[in-house]
Amino acid sequence: MKKLYRSRQNRIIAGVCGGIAEYLDVDPTVVRLIYLFLGLTSLVVGAVVFYIVAALIIPQ
């Protein structure tokens, strides 16, 4: 069974996008670009809050 963790190798800030990429078996750059696109097309404040909450909730 796979578990979601923040990445220790593929991290830029807190490793959230890298951890999601490792969980989904995709390139971390793809996850970061999707997150950036969704953050820019929706409320940027919501994207920042989501990242902070995910960094606090997802274990390392």
N, CA, C and O atoms as a Maestro MAE file, in Angstrom:
{
 s_m_m2io_version
 :::
 2.0.0
}

f_m_ct {
 s_m_title
 :::
 protein
 m_atom[240] {
  # First column is atom index #
  i_m_mmod_type
  r_m_x_coord
  r_m_y_coord
  r_m_z_coord
  i_m_residue_number
  s_m_chain_name
  s_m_pdb_residue_name
  s_m_pdb_atom_name
  i_m_atomic_number
  :::
  1 25 0.841 -1.181 0.000 1 A "MET " " N  " 7
  2 3 0.000 0.000 0.000 1 A "MET " " CA " 6
  3 2 0.892 1.251 0.000 1 A "MET " " C  " 6
  4 15 1.802 1.381 0.818 1 A "MET " " O  " 8
  5 25 0.610 2.158 -0.926 2 A "LYS " " N  " 7
  6 3 1.402 3.370 -1.040 2 A "LYS " " CA " 6
  7 2 0.906 4.409 -0.040 2 A "LYS " " C  " 6
  8 15 -0.292 4.505 0.227 2 A "LYS " " O  " 8
  9 25 1.837 5.183 0.508 3 A "LYS " " N  " 7
  10 3 1.495 6.275 1.415 3 A "LYS " " CA " 6
  11 2 2.082 7.569 0.866 3 A "LYS " " C  " 6
  12 15 3.121 7.577 0.205 3 A "LYS " " O  " 8
  13 25 1.394 8.646 1.155 4 A "LEU " " N  " 7
  14 3 1.830 9.962 0.698 4 A "LEU " " CA " 6
  15 2 2.739 10.586 1.746 4 A "LEU " " C  " 6
  16 15 2.353 10.755 2.902 4 A "LEU " " O  " 8
  17 25 3.952 10.924 1.325 5 A "TYR " " N  " 7
  18 3 4.920 11.598 2.169 5 A "TYR " " CA " 6
  19 2 5.489 12.786 1.423 5 A "TYR " " C  " 6
  20 15 5.492 12.803 0.192 5 A "TYR " " O  " 8
  21 25 5.978 13.793 2.160 6 A "ARG " " N  " 7
  22 3 6.721 14.869 1.521 6 A "ARG " " CA " 6
  23 2 8.068 14.320 1.099 6 A "ARG " " C  " 6
  24 15 8.668 13.519 1.816 6 A "ARG " " O  " 8
  25 25 8.540 14.736 -0.038 7 A "SER " " N  " 7
  26 3 9.792 14.216 -0.581 7 A "SER " " CA " 6
  27 2 10.986 14.852 0.105 7 A "SER " " C  " 6
  28 15 10.970 16.034 0.448 7 A "SER " " O  " 8
  29 25 12.026 14.044 0.299 8 A "ARG " " N  " 7
  30 3 13.279 14.565 0.830 8 A "ARG " " CA " 6
  31 2 14.267 14.849 -0.295 8 A "ARG " " C  " 6
  32 15 15.156 15.686 -0.139 8 A "ARG " " O  " 8
  33 25 14.122 14.158 -1.434 9 A "GLN " " N  " 7
  34 3 15.036 14.360 -2.553 9 A "GLN " " CA " 6
  35 2 14.509 15.409 -3.529 9 A "GLN " " C  " 6
  36 15 15.277 16.249 -3.999 9 A "GLN " " O  " 8
  37 25 13.223 15.374 -3.839 10 A "ASN " " N  " 7
  38 3 12.627 16.276 -4.836 10 A "ASN " " CA " 6
  39 2 11.914 17.428 -4.147 10 A "ASN " " C  " 6
  40 15 10.702 17.588 -4.295 10 A "ASN " " O  " 8
  41 25 12.641 18.211 -3.415 11 A "ARG " " N  " 7
  42 3 12.015 19.315 -2.708 11 A "ARG " " CA " 6
  43 2 12.610 20.639 -3.163 11 A "ARG " " C  " 6
  44 15 13.805 20.755 -3.436 11 A "ARG " " O  " 8
  45 25 11.737 21.626 -3.233 12 A "ILE " " N  " 7
  46 3 12.188 22.987 -3.488 12 A "ILE " " CA " 6
  47 2 11.897 23.828 -2.252 12 A "ILE " " C  " 6
  48 15 12.771 24.543 -1.762 12 A "ILE " " O  " 8
  49 25 10.671 23.741 -1.749 13 A "ILE " " N  " 7
  50 3 10.328 24.460 -0.521 13 A "ILE " " CA " 6
  51 2 10.117 23.461 0.605 13 A "ILE " " C  " 6
  52 15 10.931 23.382 1.525 13 A "ILE " " O  " 8
  53 25 9.036 22.700 0.542 14 A "ALA " " N  " 7
  54 3 8.730 21.760 1.627 14 A "ALA " " CA " 6
  55 2 8.618 20.323 1.137 14 A "ALA " " C  " 6
  56 15 8.479 19.411 1.953 14 A "ALA " " O  " 8
  57 25 8.675 20.099 -0.158 15 A "GLY " " N  " 7
  58 3 8.623 18.748 -0.692 15 A "GLY " " CA " 6
  59 2 7.228 18.231 -0.974 15 A "GLY " " C  " 6
  60 15 7.057 17.036 -1.215 15 A "GLY " " O  " 8
  61 25 6.223 19.098 -0.950 16 A "VAL " " N  " 7
  62 3 4.839 18.664 -1.169 16 A "VAL " " CA " 6
  63 2 4.644 18.183 -2.605 16 A "VAL " " C  " 6
  64 15 4.153 17.075 -2.820 16 A "VAL " " O  " 8
  65 25 5.013 18.984 -3.573 17 A "CYS " " N  " 7
  66 3 4.841 18.591 -4.976 17 A "CYS " " CA " 6
  67 2 5.704 17.385 -5.322 17 A "CYS " " C  " 6
  68 15 5.277 16.513 -6.079 17 A "CYS " " O  " 8
  69 25 6.908 17.330 -4.778 18 A "GLY " " N  " 7
  70 3 7.771 16.174 -5.000 18 A "GLY " " CA " 6
  71 2 7.182 14.909 -4.412 18 A "GLY " " C  " 6
  72 15 7.279 13.840 -5.016 18 A "GLY " " O  " 8
  73 25 6.576 15.014 -3.248 19 A "GLY " " N  " 7
  74 3 5.937 13.855 -2.627 19 A "GLY " " CA " 6
  75 2 4.727 13.375 -3.405 19 A "GLY " " C  " 6
  76 15 4.515 12.172 -3.554 19 A "GLY " " O  " 8
  77 25 3.936 14.313 -3.902 20 A "ILE " " N  " 7
  78 3 2.786 13.947 -4.727 20 A "ILE " " CA " 6
  79 2 3.256 13.273 -6.008 20 A "ILE " " C  " 6
  80 15 2.651 12.301 -6.459 20 A "ILE " " O  " 8
  81 25 4.327 13.784 -6.592 21 A "ALA " " N  " 7
  82 3 4.877 13.187 -7.821 21 A "ALA " " CA " 6
  83 2 5.385 11.775 -7.564 21 A "ALA " " C  " 6
  84 15 5.156 10.880 -8.377 21 A "ALA " " O  " 8
  85 25 6.067 11.565 -6.451 22 A "GLU " " N  " 7
  86 3 6.538 10.218 -6.127 22 A "GLU " " CA " 6
  87 2 5.363 9.270 -5.882 22 A "GLU " " C  " 6
  88 15 5.417 8.102 -6.266 22 A "GLU " " O  " 8
  89 25 4.318 9.765 -5.251 23 A "TYR " " N  " 7
  90 3 3.136 8.946 -4.985 23 A "TYR " " CA " 6
  91 2 2.454 8.533 -6.282 23 A "TYR " " C  " 6
  92 15 1.994 7.399 -6.415 23 A "TYR " " O  " 8
  93 25 2.390 9.465 -7.246 24 A "LEU " " N  " 7
  94 3 1.725 9.197 -8.523 24 A "LEU " " CA " 6
  95 2 2.658 8.615 -9.580 24 A "LEU " " C  " 6
  96 15 2.208 8.294 -10.680 24 A "LEU " " O  " 8
  97 25 3.934 8.473 -9.277 25 A "ASP " " N  " 7
  98 3 4.949 7.977 -10.223 25 A "ASP " " CA " 6
  99 2 5.029 8.826 -11.490 25 A "ASP " " C  " 6
  100 15 5.035 8.299 -12.603 25 A "ASP " " O  " 8
  101 25 5.091 10.127 -11.310 26 A "VAL " " N  " 7
  102 3 5.279 11.054 -12.427 26 A "VAL " " CA " 6
  103 2 6.462 11.966 -12.112 26 A "VAL " " C  " 6
  104 15 6.964 11.982 -10.987 26 A "VAL " " O  " 8
  105 25 6.893 12.707 -13.095 27 A "ASP " " N  " 7
  106 3 8.001 13.633 -12.925 27 A "ASP " " CA " 6
  107 2 7.565 14.796 -12.019 27 A "ASP " " C  " 6
  108 15 6.480 15.342 -12.218 27 A "ASP " " O  " 8
  109 25 8.381 15.187 -11.032 28 A "PRO " " N  " 7
  110 3 8.008 16.294 -10.154 28 A "PRO " " CA " 6
  111 2 7.782 17.609 -10.889 28 A "PRO " " C  " 6
  112 15 6.990 18.438 -10.441 28 A "PRO " " O  " 8
  113 25 8.460 17.808 -12.001 29 A "THR " " N  " 7
  114 3 8.271 19.040 -12.771 29 A "THR " " CA " 6
  115 2 6.847 19.131 -13.304 29 A "THR " " C  " 6
  116 15 6.275 20.220 -13.356 29 A "THR " " O  " 8
  117 25 6.275 18.010 -13.695 30 A "VAL " " N  " 7
  118 3 4.894 17.998 -14.199 30 A "VAL " " CA " 6
  119 2 3.937 18.419 -13.091 30 A "VAL " " C  " 6
  120 15 3.038 19.227 -13.326 30 A "VAL " " O  " 8
  121 25 4.115 17.888 -11.898 31 A "VAL " " N  " 7
  122 3 3.238 18.245 -10.774 31 A "VAL " " CA " 6
  123 2 3.393 19.721 -10.430 31 A "VAL " " C  " 6
  124 15 2.405 20.401 -10.150 31 A "VAL " " O  " 8
  125 25 4.625 20.220 -10.449 32 A "ARG " " N  " 7
  126 3 4.851 21.635 -10.145 32 A "ARG " " CA " 6
  127 2 4.214 22.543 -11.199 32 A "ARG " " C  " 6
  128 15 3.642 23.579 -10.860 32 A "ARG " " O  " 8
  129 25 4.311 22.159 -12.469 33 A "LEU " " N  " 7
  130 3 3.693 22.971 -13.525 33 A "LEU " " CA " 6
  131 2 2.174 22.958 -13.428 33 A "LEU " " C  " 6
  132 15 1.530 23.986 -13.637 33 A "LEU " " O  " 8
  133 25 1.599 21.810 -13.115 34 A "ILE " " N  " 7
  134 3 0.139 21.736 -12.941 34 A "ILE " " CA " 6
  135 2 -0.286 22.585 -11.755 34 A "ILE " " C  " 6
  136 15 -1.277 23.311 -11.836 34 A "ILE " " O  " 8
  137 25 0.452 22.501 -10.655 35 A "TYR " " N  " 7
  138 3 0.138 23.303 -9.475 35 A "TYR " " CA " 6
  139 2 0.260 24.794 -9.787 35 A "TYR " " C  " 6
  140 15 -0.583 25.586 -9.366 35 A "TYR " " O  " 8
  141 25 1.302 25.178 -10.521 36 A "LEU " " N  " 7
  142 3 1.485 26.576 -10.902 36 A "LEU " " CA " 6
  143 2 0.343 27.051 -11.792 36 A "LEU " " C  " 6
  144 15 -0.192 28.141 -11.590 36 A "LEU " " O  " 8
  145 25 -0.031 26.240 -12.773 37 A "PHE " " N  " 7
  146 3 -1.129 26.601 -13.675 37 A "PHE " " CA " 6
  147 2 -2.438 26.765 -12.902 37 A "PHE " " C  " 6
  148 15 -3.159 27.743 -13.098 37 A "PHE " " O  " 8
  149 25 -2.744 25.805 -12.022 38 A "LEU " " N  " 7
  150 3 -3.981 25.897 -11.241 38 A "LEU " " CA " 6
  151 2 -3.946 27.081 -10.277 38 A "LEU " " C  " 6
  152 15 -4.967 27.725 -10.036 38 A "LEU " " O  " 8
  153 25 -2.771 27.361 -9.731 39 A "GLY " " N  " 7
  154 3 -2.645 28.497 -8.826 39 A "GLY " " CA " 6
  155 2 -2.821 29.826 -9.524 39 A "GLY " " C  " 6
  156 15 -3.387 30.758 -8.953 39 A "GLY " " O  " 8
  157 25 -2.343 29.926 -10.752 40 A "LEU " " N  " 7
  158 3 -2.467 31.180 -11.489 40 A "LEU " " CA " 6
  159 2 -3.855 31.378 -12.078 40 A "LEU " " C  " 6
  160 15 -4.292 32.515 -12.254 40 A "LEU " " O  " 8
  161 25 -4.553 30.292 -12.385 41 A "THR " " N  " 7
  162 3 -5.882 30.442 -12.971 41 A "THR " " CA " 6
  163 2 -6.962 30.582 -11.910 41 A "THR " " C  " 6
  164 15 -8.046 31.090 -12.196 41 A "THR " " O  " 8
  165 25 -6.686 30.144 -10.701 42 A "SER " " N  " 7
  166 3 -7.661 30.315 -9.624 42 A "SER " " CA " 6
  167 2 -7.113 31.351 -8.653 42 A "SER " " C  " 6
  168 15 -6.237 32.141 -9.005 42 A "SER " " O  " 8
  169 25 -7.616 31.345 -7.470 43 A "LEU " " N  " 7
  170 3 -7.131 32.291 -6.475 43 A "LEU " " CA " 6
  171 2 -5.731 31.900 -6.015 43 A "LEU " " C  " 6
  172 15 -5.521 30.793 -5.519 43 A "LEU " " O  " 8
  173 25 -4.794 32.797 -6.178 44 A "VAL " " N  " 7
  174 3 -3.412 32.528 -5.792 44 A "VAL " " CA " 6
  175 2 -3.311 32.332 -4.288 44 A "VAL " " C  " 6
  176 15 -2.516 31.516 -3.823 44 A "VAL " " O  " 8
  177 25 -4.104 33.069 -3.524 45 A "VAL " " N  " 7
  178 3 -4.084 32.938 -2.068 45 A "VAL " " CA " 6
  179 2 -4.516 31.528 -1.671 45 A "VAL " " C  " 6
  180 15 -3.953 30.954 -0.740 45 A "VAL " " O  " 8
  181 25 -5.498 30.966 -2.356 46 A "GLY " " N  " 7
  182 3 -5.948 29.611 -2.073 46 A "GLY " " CA " 6
  183 2 -4.872 28.586 -2.341 46 A "GLY " " C  " 6
  184 15 -4.749 27.610 -1.602 46 A "GLY " " O  " 8
  185 25 -4.091 28.790 -3.385 47 A "ALA " " N  " 7
  186 3 -3.011 27.862 -3.713 47 A "ALA " " CA " 6
  187 2 -1.911 27.916 -2.656 47 A "ALA " " C  " 6
  188 15 -1.345 26.884 -2.294 47 A "ALA " " O  " 8
  189 25 -1.612 29.097 -2.168 48 A "VAL " " N  " 7
  190 3 -0.588 29.243 -1.134 48 A "VAL " " CA " 6
  191 2 -1.061 28.618 0.172 48 A "VAL " " C  " 6
  192 15 -0.298 27.932 0.853 48 A "VAL " " O  " 8
  193 25 -2.319 28.857 0.516 49 A "VAL " " N  " 7
  194 3 -2.872 28.269 1.742 49 A "VAL " " CA " 6
  195 2 -2.897 26.750 1.632 49 A "VAL " " C  " 6
  196 15 -2.569 26.063 2.599 49 A "VAL " " O  " 8
  197 25 -3.277 26.213 0.481 50 A "PHE " " N  " 7
  198 3 -3.281 24.762 0.282 50 A "PHE " " CA " 6
  199 2 -1.887 24.193 0.476 50 A "PHE " " C  " 6
  200 15 -1.731 23.161 1.127 50 A "PHE " " O  " 8
  201 25 -0.872 24.845 -0.077 51 A "TYR " " N  " 7
  202 3 0.501 24.336 0.030 51 A "TYR " " CA " 6
  203 2 0.960 24.339 1.490 51 A "TYR " " C  " 6
  204 15 1.581 23.379 1.948 51 A "TYR " " O  " 8
  205 25 0.660 25.402 2.212 52 A "ILE " " N  " 7
  206 3 1.064 25.483 3.618 52 A "ILE " " CA " 6
  207 2 0.370 24.421 4.443 52 A "ILE " " C  " 6
  208 15 1.004 23.767 5.271 52 A "ILE " " O  " 8
  209 25 -0.935 24.238 4.229 53 A "VAL " " N  " 7
  210 3 -1.681 23.212 4.964 53 A "VAL " " CA " 6
  211 2 -1.163 21.825 4.609 53 A "VAL " " C  " 6
  212 15 -1.011 20.979 5.490 53 A "VAL " " O  " 8
  213 25 -0.892 21.583 3.344 54 A "ALA " " N  " 7
  214 3 -0.369 20.279 2.923 54 A "ALA " " CA " 6
  215 2 1.008 20.034 3.537 54 A "ALA " " C  " 6
  216 15 1.317 18.908 3.927 54 A "ALA " " O  " 8
  217 25 1.831 21.070 3.624 55 A "ALA " " N  " 7
  218 3 3.153 20.908 4.230 55 A "ALA " " CA " 6
  219 2 3.053 20.580 5.716 55 A "ALA " " C  " 6
  220 15 3.908 19.881 6.259 55 A "ALA " " O  " 8
  221 25 2.018 21.078 6.367 56 A "LEU " " N  " 7
  222 3 1.834 20.797 7.789 56 A "LEU " " CA " 6
  223 2 1.204 19.422 8.025 56 A "LEU " " C  " 6
  224 15 1.507 18.773 9.027 56 A "LEU " " O  " 8
  225 25 0.348 18.976 7.134 57 A "ILE " " N  " 7
  226 3 -0.404 17.730 7.335 57 A "ILE " " CA " 6
  227 2 0.349 16.501 6.832 57 A "ILE " " C  " 6
  228 15 0.370 15.468 7.503 57 A "ILE " " O  " 8
  229 25 0.966 16.606 5.662 58 A "ILE " " N  " 7
  230 3 1.636 15.447 5.054 58 A "ILE " " CA " 6
  231 2 2.937 15.179 5.815 58 A "ILE " " C  " 6
  232 15 3.764 16.081 5.947 58 A "ILE " " O  " 8
  233 25 3.130 13.963 6.315 59 A "PRO " " N  " 7
  234 3 4.364 13.678 7.061 59 A "PRO " " CA " 6
  235 2 5.580 13.625 6.136 59 A "PRO " " C  " 6
  236 15 5.458 13.405 4.932 59 A "PRO " " O  " 8
  237 25 6.748 13.833 6.729 60 A "GLN " " N  " 7
  238 3 7.983 13.837 5.940 60 A "GLN " " CA " 6
  239 2 8.521 12.451 5.761 60 A "GLN " " C  " 6
  240 15 9.557 12.269 5.121 60 A "GLN " " O  " 8
  :::
 }
 m_bond[239] {
  # First column is bond index #
  i_m_from
  i_m_to
  i_m_order
  :::
  1 1 2 1
  2 2 3 1
  3 3 4 2
  4 3 5 1
  5 5 6 1
  6 6 7 1
  7 7 8 2
  8 7 9 1
  9 9 10 1
  10 10 11 1
  11 11 12 2
  12 11 13 1
  13 13 14 1
  14 14 15 1
  15 15 16 2
  16 15 17 1
  17 17 18 1
  18 18 19 1
  19 19 20 2
  20 19 21 1
  21 21 22 1
  22 22 23 1
  23 23 24 2
  24 23 25 1
  25 25 26 1
  26 26 27 1
  27 27 28 2
  28 27 29 1
  29 29 30 1
  30 30 31 1
  31 31 32 2
  32 31 33 1
  33 33 34 1
  34 34 35 1
  35 35 36 2
  36 35 37 1
  37 37 38 1
  38 38 39 1
  39 39 40 2
  40 39 41 1
  41 41 42 1
  42 42 43 1
  43 43 44 2
  44 43 45 1
  45 45 46 1
  46 46 47 1
  47 47 48 2
  48 47 49 1
  49 49 50 1
  50 50 51 1
  51 51 52 2
  52 51 53 1
  53 53 54 1
  54 54 55 1
  55 55 56 2
  56 55 57 1
  57 57 58 1
  58 58 59 1
  59 59 60 2
  60 59 61 1
  61 61 62 1
  62 62 63 1
  63 63 64 2
  64 63 65 1
  65 65 66 1
  66 66 67 1
  67 67 68 2
  68 67 69 1
  69 69 70 1
  70 70 71 1
  71 71 72 2
  72 71 73 1
  73 73 74 1
  74 74 75 1
  75 75 76 2
  76 75 77 1
  77 77 78 1
  78 78 79 1
  79 79 80 2
  80 79 81 1
  81 81 82 1
  82 82 83 1
  83 83 84 2
  84 83 85 1
  85 85 86 1
  86 86 87 1
  87 87 88 2
  88 87 89 1
  89 89 90 1
  90 90 91 1
  91 91 92 2
  92 91 93 1
  93 93 94 1
  94 94 95 1
  95 95 96 2
  96 95 97 1
  97 97 98 1
  98 98 99 1
  99 99 100 2
  100 99 101 1
  101 101 102 1
  102 102 103 1
  103 103 104 2
  104 103 105 1
  105 105 106 1
  106 106 107 1
  107 107 108 2
  108 107 109 1
  109 109 110 1
  110 110 111 1
  111 111 112 2
  112 111 113 1
  113 113 114 1
  114 114 115 1
  115 115 116 2
  116 115 117 1
  117 117 118 1
  118 118 119 1
  119 119 120 2
  120 119 121 1
  121 121 122 1
  122 122 123 1
  123 123 124 2
  124 123 125 1
  125 125 126 1
  126 126 127 1
  127 127 128 2
  128 127 129 1
  129 129 130 1
  130 130 131 1
  131 131 132 2
  132 131 133 1
  133 133 134 1
  134 134 135 1
  135 135 136 2
  136 135 137 1
  137 137 138 1
  138 138 139 1
  139 139 140 2
  140 139 141 1
  141 141 142 1
  142 142 143 1
  143 143 144 2
  144 143 145 1
  145 145 146 1
  146 146 147 1
  147 147 148 2
  148 147 149 1
  149 149 150 1
  150 150 151 1
  151 151 152 2
  152 151 153 1
  153 153 154 1
  154 154 155 1
  155 155 156 2
  156 155 157 1
  157 157 158 1
  158 158 159 1
  159 159 160 2
  160 159 161 1
  161 161 162 1
  162 162 163 1
  163 163 164 2
  164 163 165 1
  165 165 166 1
  166 166 167 1
  167 167 168 2
  168 167 169 1
  169 169 170 1
  170 170 171 1
  171 171 172 2
  172 171 173 1
  173 173 174 1
  174 174 175 1
  175 175 176 2
  176 175 177 1
  177 177 178 1
  178 178 179 1
  179 179 180 2
  180 179 181 1
  181 181 182 1
  182 182 183 1
  183 183 184 2
  184 183 185 1
  185 185 186 1
  186 186 187 1
  187 187 188 2
  188 187 189 1
  189 189 190 1
  190 190 191 1
  191 191 192 2
  192 191 193 1
  193 193 194 1
  194 194 195 1
  195 195 196 2
  196 195 197 1
  197 197 198 1
  198 198 199 1
  199 199 200 2
  200 199 201 1
  201 201 202 1
  202 202 203 1
  203 203 204 2
  204 203 205 1
  205 205 206 1
  206 206 207 1
  207 207 208 2
  208 207 209 1
  209 209 210 1
  210 210 211 1
  211 211 212 2
  212 211 213 1
  213 213 214 1
  214 214 215 1
  215 215 216 2
  216 215 217 1
  217 217 218 1
  218 218 219 1
  219 219 220 2
  220 219 221 1
  221 221 222 1
  222 222 223 1
  223 223 224 2
  224 223 225 1
  225 225 226 1
  226 226 227 1
  227 227 228 2
  228 227 229 1
  229 229 230 1
  230 230 231 1
  231 231 232 2
  232 231 233 1
  233 233 234 1
  234 234 235 1
  235 235 236 2
  236 235 237 1
  237 237 238 1
  238 238 239 1
  239 239 240 2
  :::
 }
}
